[in-house]
Each structure stands twice: as structure tokens, then as C-alpha cells.
Amino acid sequence: MLKLRSLAKPTIFIVVVIILFANYAYCEEAKKEGRASDRFFTEMGFITGFGSASIPEGSYQPVFLIGHFGVDLKRYFSGLKNHSGTLSVFLEPQINPVVNPQTDIELGVGIGLQYLHPVVGNLSIYALGSVGPHYISVTTTKQANGFIFADTVGAGLYYYLTKDSAINAGYRFRHMSNANLADPNGGIDTSSGVIGYSVFFD
């Protein structure tokens, strides 16, 4: 179990290094081609919310504190350029306090895909899915703590305040377990409501 815990930090570090390298490479390419934007990320935002799950010791209730960093795939796939919707790959680093059944912590990163499509006026709908390594500190007979994986699906709405900024609200379902790397591994399934704010870059 200690070995698995020791893998969590290097995994997150490697993901961050890859993102930073990709950002540098994109900025250099943008400068060479004279493009207006030198940003790798096309969406940057913050998401918060409240979740609830059931464990033998009572309710498991995390408060979500999530960064959202997305890259529009139209930049890399010409077939998407004339499509009205936006398919993006995203990174969501997070530190989530758990307020019940006792004070605990979750931390980790989610890597996934999000599809955003305009509906009417300033309103768009989205759906997303992500997976990533996490660490949880809760002590429960249902799930071993420490290194774990989180799989998330969700959907919701974006409301654009301006061309380059929007608030969003949605629902997420998350399953956390450790792929039978430790016992017990009953999994923790969390339903949550989230709200956030994003800014967009060309």
C-alpha cells in the first residue's frame, strides 16, 4: 500500500510536466505562425460543488475545489473546425475537503473529454467524462484509503456572460475504487451538484 501511495505524487508530477511542455511547444508554434493567441489552454476556470455518498459509517460528503483547464481540439483536427460544438480535452486538478463523517481530504487530478454545444442565445449544454489518480484519507470498512482512481461523468449548462466568459452548472456522478489493488474495494459512488466560472481564449 505504501508503494501505491508513493506512485501518486510522481504520476501527478509527470502529468503537470507534460502539460507545461505542451504549453511551451504550442506558444513557440503560435509565435512562429504569427497567431494572435499564445495560450495553450482555450478554457480556464474554477468549479466548486457538494457531493454525497453512502458508506457504512454514514454519509460521505466532499466539497469540491476544482481547477478546469481545457484545450479545444479544433486546433488539431481540421474536421472539427466547421462544427458548431466544441470538443475539448481537459485537466482538472483538485483538493476536496470531506466534511462528513469526519474531516478528511481528497486530492488528485482528472483527465477527460468535454463536448459543449450551443442551444439558444447565450446558453450551451455540455457532457463530460474523466478518469485520474486520487488520494483519499477517509477510514471506512467499504474502501481502502490512500491511492485510488476516480471515474467521473457529468452534464450541465454554460451561460455566457460575454463572448469570452461563462458560468456553468451541472450534475456529476463519480466512482472511486482502486482496481482491486487493496482490500476492501467496495467503491464510493458520489452524486454531486457543481457550479463554476470559466474564461475562454482563441
C-alpha positions in Angstrom: 0.0 0.0 0.0 2.9 2.4 0.8 4.3 1.7 -2.7 1.0 2.7 -4.3 0.8 5.9 -2.3 4.4 6.7 -3.4 3.2 6.5 -7.0 0.5 9.1 -6.7 2.8 12.1 -6.4 5.1 11.1 -9.3 2.1 10.4 -11.5 0.7 13.9 -10.9 4.1 15.4 -11.3 4.5 13.7 -14.7 1.1 14.9 -15.9 2.0 18.5 -14.9 5.4 18.4 -16.7 3.7 17.1 -19.9 1.1 19.9 -19.8 3.8 22.6 -19.2 5.9 21.2 -22.1 2.9 21.1 -24.4 2.1 24.7 -23.4 5.6 25.8 -24.2 5.6 24.0 -27.5 2.3 25.5 -28.5 3.4 29.0 -27.6 6.5 28.7 -29.7 4.5 27.4 -32.7 2.0 30.2 -32.3 4.8 32.8 -32.3 6.3 31.3 -35.5 3.0 31.3 -37.3 2.0 34.8 -36.1 -1.2 33.7 -34.5 -2.8 36.1 -32.1 -3.1 33.7 -29.2 0.0 32.3 -27.4 -2.1 30.3 -24.9 -2.1 26.6 -24.8 -5.4 26.4 -22.8 -8.5 27.7 -24.5 -10.6 27.4 -21.4 -9.5 28.1 -17.8 -11.9 28.0 -14.9 -12.8 27.1 -11.3 -15.5 24.6 -10.2 -17.0 24.1 -6.8 -19.8 22.0 -5.5 -21.1 19.5 -2.9 -21.3 15.7 -3.2 -22.9 12.9 -1.2 -22.3 9.2 -1.0 -23.2 6.4 1.4 -20.6 4.4 3.4 -21.2 2.1 6.4 -20.1 4.9 8.8 -22.7 7.3 7.5 -22.7 9.9 4.7 -19.6 10.7 2.8 -19.8 14.4 1.8 -16.9 16.1 -0.2 -16.8 19.8 -1.0 -15.2 20.2 -4.5 -12.5 22.7 -5.2 -11.5 22.0 -8.8 -9.5 23.8 -11.5 -10.6 23.3 -15.0 -8.1 23.7 -17.9 -9.3 22.8 -21.4 -7.9 22.6 -24.9 -10.2 23.0 -27.9 -9.4 20.0 -30.3 -10.3 22.1 -33.3 -6.7 23.3 -33.2 -5.5 19.9 -34.0 -8.3 18.2 -36.0 -9.4 20.0 -39.2 -12.6 18.1 -39.4 -13.9 19.8 -36.2 -13.2 23.4 -37.4 -16.6 24.0 -39.0 -18.6 22.1 -36.3 -20.7 24.4 -34.1 -19.9 22.4 -31.0 -16.6 22.3 -29.1 -14.8 19.1 -28.2 -12.0 19.6 -25.7 -9.6 17.6 -23.7 -9.3 18.9 -20.1 -7.3 18.6 -16.9 -8.9 19.1 -13.5 -6.5 19.2 -10.5 -8.5 19.2 -7.3 -8.3 19.4 -3.5 -11.6 18.4 -1.9 -12.2 18.7 1.9 -14.6 16.0 3.2 -16.9 17.3 5.9 -18.7 14.1 6.9 -18.4 11.6 8.6 -15.3 13.3 9.8 -12.8 15.9 8.5 -10.8 14.2 5.7 -9.3 15.1 2.3 -9.3 14.1 -1.3 -6.7 15.2 -3.8 -5.9 14.3 -7.3 -6.4 15.1 -11.0 -8.9 14.2 -13.6 -8.1 13.9 -17.3 -11.0 13.8 -19.7 -13.1 15.0 -22.7 -15.9 17.6 -22.7 -18.3 18.3 -25.5 -20.0 21.7 -25.5 -22.9 22.6 -27.9 -24.8 25.9 -28.3 -28.6 25.6 -27.7 -30.1 29.1 -27.9 -28.8 32.6 -27.3 -26.1 32.6 -24.6 -27.0 29.1 -23.4 -25.0 25.9 -24.2 -25.2 22.3 -23.0 -22.2 20.1 -22.1 -21.3 16.5 -21.3 -18.0 15.2 -20.0 -16.1 12.2 -18.8 -12.8 11.9 -17.0 -10.5 9.5 -15.1 -7.5 10.0 -13.0 -5.4 9.1 -9.9 -6.5 10.4 -6.5 -5.7 10.1 -2.8 -8.3 9.8 -0.1 -7.8 9.8 3.7 -11.2 8.6 4.9 -11.3 5.5 7.1 -14.2 3.2 6.2 -14.8 -0.6 6.0 -16.1 -0.1 2.5 -13.0 1.2 0.8 -9.2 1.2 1.4 -7.9 4.7 1.7 -4.7 6.0 0.0 -4.1 5.7 -3.7 -7.3 5.3 -5.7 -8.8 6.0 -9.2 -11.8 8.4 -9.8 -14.0 7.9 -12.8 -16.5 10.8 -13.5 -19.3 11.5 -15.9 -21.4 14.7 -15.9 -23.6 17.0 -17.8 -24.9 20.6 -17.5 -25.2 24.1 -18.9 -23.0 27.0 -19.7 -24.4 30.5 -19.7 -22.2 33.1 -21.5 -21.9 36.4 -19.7 -19.7 37.7 -22.5 -18.1 36.2 -25.6 -15.2 35.1 -23.5 -16.7 34.2 -20.1 -19.4 32.0 -18.8 -20.9 30.5 -15.6 -21.8 26.8 -15.6 -23.8 24.4 -13.5 -24.2 20.7 -13.7 -24.5 17.3 -12.2 -21.7 14.8 -11.8 -21.5 11.1 -10.9 -18.2 9.8 -9.6 -17.0 6.3 -8.8 -13.8 5.8 -6.7 -12.1 2.5 -6.3 -8.6 1.1 -6.6 -8.9 -1.6 -9.3 -8.6 -4.3 -6.6 -5.1 -3.2 -5.7 -6.0 -3.3 -2.0 -8.9 -4.5 0.2 -11.6 -3.6 0.9 -12.5 -2.3 -2.6 -16.3 -1.7 -2.4 -16.0 1.6 -4.1 -17.5 5.0 -3.2 -20.1 6.4 -5.6 -20.8 10.1 -5.2 -23.6 12.2 -6.7 -22.9 15.9 -6.8 -24.1 19.3 -8.0 -21.4 21.7 -9.2 -21.1 25.3 -10.3 -18.3 27.2 -11.9 -16.9 30.1 -13.9 -14.7 29.9 -17.0 -12.9 32.3 -19.3 -12.1 31.4 -22.9 -9.2 32.2 -25.3 -9.0 31.9 -29.1 
